[in-house]
């Protein structure tokens, strides 16, 4: 864990309310990561930005996210392997995951999202803020402004 020290929130300070709204963002493209952090912060979430799979896995127990936004194509461990490790850990097996990827088009995304199970959602790149929050609302079961 020394290689991956626990981070400060990527876009906000943590208030007691923010502790309940932690989101782990795993994205290696700086512009996309910062856009996600900006949108999440403006909507009252406390985002933590990891730029690779190893860091994300190392931070899971400390961040204790209520949601994970996970890029599939990462520089070290691909997002599918990160997802497998998330589901293999009792503390994080229940956490909803939104896969963010440029590997699927709108038709494939719709098909993947019709598939049942595992508390996950797919969102293709590029995405809009509305699409992001629609997926987040679906995963958390609440309306997000």
C-alpha positions as CSV (number, residue, x, y, z in Angstrom):
1,X,0.0,0.0,0.0
2,X,3.0,2.3,0.3
3,X,3.1,2.6,-3.5
4,X,-0.5,3.9,-3.4
5,X,-1.0,6.2,-0.4
6,X,-4.6,7.0,0.4
7,X,-5.6,10.2,-1.5
8,X,-7.3,13.4,-0.6
9,X,-10.7,13.8,-2.3
10,X,-10.2,14.8,-5.9
11,X,-12.6,17.7,-5.9
12,X,-14.0,18.5,-2.4
13,X,-13.2,18.4,1.2
14,X,-15.0,15.7,3.3
15,X,-17.8,16.7,5.5
16,X,-19.8,14.1,7.4
17,X,-22.4,14.1,4.6
18,X,-19.7,13.6,2.0
19,X,-18.5,10.5,3.7
20,X,-21.7,8.9,2.6
21,X,-21.2,10.0,-1.0
22,X,-17.7,8.7,-1.8
23,X,-17.2,7.7,-5.4
24,X,-14.1,6.0,-6.7
25,X,-13.3,7.1,-10.2
26,X,-10.9,4.9,-12.1
27,X,-9.9,6.7,-15.3
28,X,-6.5,7.0,-16.9
29,X,-7.3,9.8,-19.4
30,X,-6.7,13.1,-17.5
31,X,-9.4,15.1,-19.3
32,X,-12.1,12.4,-18.8
33,X,-11.1,11.9,-15.1
34,X,-11.3,15.6,-14.4
35,X,-14.6,15.9,-16.2
36,X,-16.1,13.1,-14.1
37,X,-14.6,14.6,-10.9
38,X,-16.1,18.0,-11.8
39,X,-19.6,16.6,-12.5
40,X,-19.6,14.5,-9.3
41,X,-18.3,17.3,-7.1
42,X,-21.0,19.7,-8.4
43,X,-23.7,17.2,-7.5
44,X,-22.5,16.7,-3.9
45,X,-20.4,13.6,-4.3
46,X,-16.8,13.2,-3.0
47,X,-14.8,11.7,-5.8
48,X,-11.5,10.0,-5.5
49,X,-9.6,9.7,-8.8
50,X,-7.3,6.7,-9.4
51,X,-5.5,6.6,-12.7
52,X,-4.7,2.9,-12.8
53,X,-6.1,-0.4,-11.7
54,X,-3.5,-1.2,-9.0
55,X,-4.2,2.1,-7.3
56,X,-7.9,1.6,-7.4
57,X,-7.6,-1.8,-5.8
58,X,-5.3,-0.5,-3.1
59,X,-7.7,2.3,-2.3
60,X,-10.9,0.2,-2.1
61,X,-10.9,-0.5,1.6
62,X,-9.9,3.0,2.6
63,X,-12.2,4.9,0.3
64,X,-15.3,2.7,1.0
65,X,-17.1,4.0,-2.1
66,X,-20.9,3.9,-2.6
67,X,-20.2,3.8,-6.3
68,X,-17.3,3.0,-8.7
69,X,-16.9,4.6,-12.1
70,X,-14.5,2.2,-13.9
71,X,-12.7,2.6,-17.3
72,X,-12.2,-0.7,-19.0
73,X,-9.0,0.2,-20.7
74,X,-6.3,1.0,-18.1
75,X,-2.5,1.1,-18.4
76,X,-1.8,-1.8,-15.9
77,X,-4.7,-4.0,-15.0
78,X,-7.7,-3.8,-17.3
79,X,-11.1,-2.8,-15.9
80,X,-12.5,-6.3,-16.2
81,X,-9.9,-7.6,-13.8
82,X,-10.4,-4.7,-11.4
83,X,-14.1,-5.6,-11.5
84,X,-13.4,-9.2,-10.7
85,X,-11.3,-8.2,-7.7
86,X,-14.0,-5.7,-6.5
87,X,-16.6,-8.5,-6.6
88,X,-14.2,-11.0,-4.9
89,X,-13.9,-8.8,-1.8
90,X,-16.7,-9.0,0.7
91,X,-16.5,-5.3,1.6
92,X,-16.9,-4.2,-2.0
93,X,-18.9,-7.0,-3.7
94,X,-22.1,-5.0,-3.3
95,X,-20.8,-1.7,-4.6
96,X,-22.5,-0.6,-7.9
97,X,-20.0,-0.3,-10.8
98,X,-20.5,1.9,-13.9
99,X,-18.1,0.8,-16.7
100,X,-17.0,3.7,-18.8
101,X,-15.6,2.7,-22.2
102,X,-15.0,3.7,-25.7
103,X,-15.1,0.1,-26.7
104,X,-18.8,-0.2,-27.2
105,X,-21.2,1.8,-29.3
106,X,-24.8,2.8,-28.4
107,X,-26.3,-0.5,-29.6
108,X,-23.9,-2.6,-27.7
109,X,-24.2,-0.4,-24.6
110,X,-28.0,-0.8,-24.7
111,X,-27.7,-4.6,-25.1
112,X,-25.2,-4.8,-22.2
113,X,-27.4,-2.7,-20.0
114,X,-30.4,-5.0,-20.7
115,X,-28.4,-8.0,-19.3
116,X,-29.4,-8.7,-15.7
117,X,-27.3,-8.9,-12.6
118,X,-24.2,-7.9,-10.8
119,X,-25.2,-4.3,-10.0
120,X,-23.3,-2.8,-13.0
121,X,-24.0,-0.5,-15.9
122,X,-22.2,0.3,-19.1
123,X,-21.7,3.9,-20.4
124,X,-19.9,4.5,-23.7
125,X,-17.5,7.4,-24.4
126,X,-18.2,10.1,-25.3
127,X,-21.0,10.7,-22.7
128,X,-23.1,13.6,-21.6
129,X,-23.7,14.8,-18.1
130,X,-27.3,13.7,-18.4
131,X,-26.3,10.2,-19.4
132,X,-23.8,10.0,-16.6
133,X,-26.3,11.0,-13.9
134,X,-29.0,8.8,-15.4
135,X,-26.7,5.8,-15.0
136,X,-25.7,6.9,-11.5
137,X,-29.4,7.3,-10.5
138,X,-30.2,3.8,-11.9
139,X,-27.3,2.3,-9.9
140,X,-28.0,4.1,-6.6
141,X,-31.8,4.0,-6.9
142,X,-32.2,7.7,-6.4
143,X,-32.6,10.8,-8.5
144,X,-29.4,12.8,-8.9
145,X,-29.5,16.5,-9.7
